[in-house]
């Protein structure tokens, strides 16, 4: 029963999200249609050339659009430049981390080798001491 209630709640949340997305898509479509109509009107005004006033108004609107597009291009170029510099920084950090990892790996291997050598030497010394003690015990016993 709990699972059914959970699924119903998830379905309601998904429906709400879908409705919001649909409203957003409709608003975007209306805006796009408006821009297309404005574009068509500008084209007609320029093509028909209804006097100097209409042409001047059309040209002024086009200049405004050009300025907006230039500003948008500048912003996009700045964002692209920032992305490239951030990528370069991340690449340098990645290289530094790789070098540090390699250094730590070598150090680990050296420590393991040293540890193995010390263990081996200690083992040999222990065996030598035991043999010496056994020899001393044999002399005492016999």
Backbone torsions as a table, in degrees:
resi	resn	phi	psi	omega
1	UNK	NA	-43.2	179.3
2	UNK	-60.3	-40.1	-180.0
3	UNK	-63.2	-39.7	179.7
4	UNK	-64.6	-43.2	179.2
5	UNK	-63.1	-42.6	178.3
6	UNK	-60.5	-44.6	179.9
7	UNK	-64.7	-38.2	178.3
8	UNK	-64.7	-42.3	178.0
9	UNK	-62.8	-41.8	178.6
10	UNK	-64.5	-39.0	178.5
11	UNK	-64.6	-41.0	178.8
12	UNK	-64.4	-42.7	178.7
13	UNK	-63.2	-41.9	179.2
14	UNK	-64.8	-38.7	178.0
15	UNK	-63.6	-42.7	179.0
16	UNK	-62.8	-43.0	178.7
17	UNK	-63.3	-41.5	179.6
18	UNK	-63.2	-41.5	179.4
19	UNK	-64.7	-40.9	178.8
20	UNK	-64.8	-42.8	178.3
21	UNK	-64.1	-38.1	179.3
22	UNK	-65.1	-41.9	178.9
23	UNK	-64.4	-41.1	179.0
24	UNK	-64.4	-42.6	179.3
25	UNK	-64.2	-40.4	178.4
26	UNK	-63.1	-43.1	178.9
27	UNK	-63.0	-40.8	178.4
28	UNK	-64.2	-41.5	178.8
29	UNK	-63.4	-41.8	179.1
30	UNK	-64.0	-41.8	178.8
31	UNK	-63.6	-42.5	179.1
32	UNK	-63.3	-41.8	178.3
33	UNK	-62.6	-41.7	179.1
34	UNK	-61.0	-45.5	179.8
35	UNK	-63.5	-38.0	178.7
36	UNK	-66.9	-40.0	177.7
37	UNK	-64.1	-43.6	178.2
38	UNK	-60.8	-40.3	179.2
39	UNK	-64.0	-43.9	178.7
40	UNK	-62.7	-41.6	179.2
41	UNK	-62.4	-41.6	178.4
42	UNK	-63.6	-42.5	179.1
43	UNK	-62.2	-44.3	-179.9
44	UNK	-62.1	-43.8	-178.6
45	UNK	-62.6	-40.3	179.7
46	UNK	-71.1	-38.3	-178.5
47	UNK	-71.4	-41.5	-178.0
48	UNK	-73.5	-32.4	179.0
49	UNK	60.4	48.1	-178.9
50	UNK	-71.1	77.9	175.9
51	UNK	77.7	168.1	-178.3
52	UNK	-69.4	-32.4	-177.8
53	UNK	-64.6	-46.3	179.7
54	UNK	-63.8	-42.3	179.8
55	UNK	-65.5	-41.4	179.8
56	UNK	-64.6	-41.1	178.5
57	UNK	-64.7	-42.6	178.9
58	UNK	-63.1	-42.8	179.2
59	UNK	-65.1	-39.1	179.2
60	UNK	-63.9	-42.2	177.4
61	UNK	-63.0	-42.0	179.0
62	UNK	-64.8	-39.8	177.0
63	UNK	-61.6	-41.8	177.5
64	UNK	-60.7	-42.8	178.2
65	UNK	-64.3	-40.7	179.4
66	UNK	-62.1	-43.0	179.0
67	UNK	-62.9	-41.6	177.8
68	UNK	-62.2	-43.6	-179.6
69	UNK	-66.6	-37.7	177.6
70	UNK	-63.2	-42.4	178.8
71	UNK	-63.2	-41.2	178.2
72	UNK	-62.6	-41.2	178.6
73	UNK	-64.0	-41.8	178.4
74	UNK	-60.9	-44.7	179.2
75	UNK	-63.0	-40.8	179.3
76	UNK	-65.3	-40.5	178.3
77	UNK	-64.3	-40.5	178.6
78	UNK	-64.3	-42.2	179.0
79	UNK	-64.8	-39.4	178.4
80	UNK	-64.7	-43.2	179.0
81	UNK	-62.1	-43.0	178.2
82	UNK	-63.0	-40.1	178.5
83	UNK	-64.0	-41.1	178.8
84	UNK	-64.6	-43.1	-180.0
85	UNK	-66.8	-37.6	177.2
86	UNK	-65.0	-39.4	177.9
87	UNK	-64.2	-39.4	177.9
88	UNK	-63.3	-43.0	178.8
89	UNK	-61.6	-45.6	179.8
90	UNK	-63.2	-37.0	179.2
91	UNK	-64.8	-42.5	178.0
92	UNK	-64.3	-41.3	178.0
93	UNK	-62.5	-41.4	-179.9
94	UNK	-63.1	-41.6	177.9
95	UNK	-63.0	-43.4	178.3
96	UNK	-61.9	-42.0	179.1
97	UNK	-65.6	-39.6	179.3
98	UNK	-64.4	-41.8	177.7
99	UNK	-63.8	-42.2	179.5
100	UNK	-64.5	-39.4	177.8
101	UNK	-62.1	-45.4	179.0
102	UNK	-61.3	-42.1	178.7
103	UNK	-62.5	-44.8	179.6
104	UNK	-65.8	-35.6	178.0
105	UNK	-65.2	-43.9	177.1
106	UNK	-62.4	-43.8	179.9
107	UNK	-61.5	-41.1	178.1
108	UNK	-61.9	-44.0	179.5
109	UNK	-63.9	-40.6	178.3
110	UNK	-64.1	-41.8	178.7
111	UNK	-65.0	-37.9	177.5
112	UNK	-65.0	-42.9	179.9
113	UNK	-63.8	-43.7	178.7
114	UNK	-62.9	-42.9	179.4
115	UNK	-62.1	-43.2	179.2
116	UNK	-63.0	-42.2	179.8
117	UNK	-64.5	-45.2	178.9
118	UNK	-62.3	-41.7	179.3
119	UNK	-63.3	-42.8	-180.0
120	UNK	-64.3	-46.5	178.7
121	UNK	-61.1	-42.0	-179.9
122	UNK	-64.3	-39.2	-180.0
123	UNK	-65.1	-43.8	179.4
124	UNK	-63.1	-42.0	179.6
125	UNK	-64.2	-40.5	179.2
126	UNK	-63.3	-43.5	179.2
127	UNK	-63.7	-41.6	179.1
128	UNK	-62.1	-43.5	180.0
129	UNK	-64.8	-41.2	179.2
130	UNK	-63.4	-42.7	179.2
131	UNK	-63.3	-40.8	179.2
132	UNK	-64.6	-42.2	178.5
133	UNK	-64.7	-38.6	179.1
134	UNK	-66.3	-39.7	178.1
135	UNK	-64.1	-39.9	178.6
136	UNK	-66.3	-39.0	179.2
137	UNK	-66.2	-40.0	179.9
138	UNK	-62.0	-40.1	-178.6
139	UNK	-68.0	-36.7	-179.8
140	UNK	-70.9	-37.8	-177.0
141	UNK	-73.9	-37.1	-174.6
142	UNK	-95.9	NA	NA
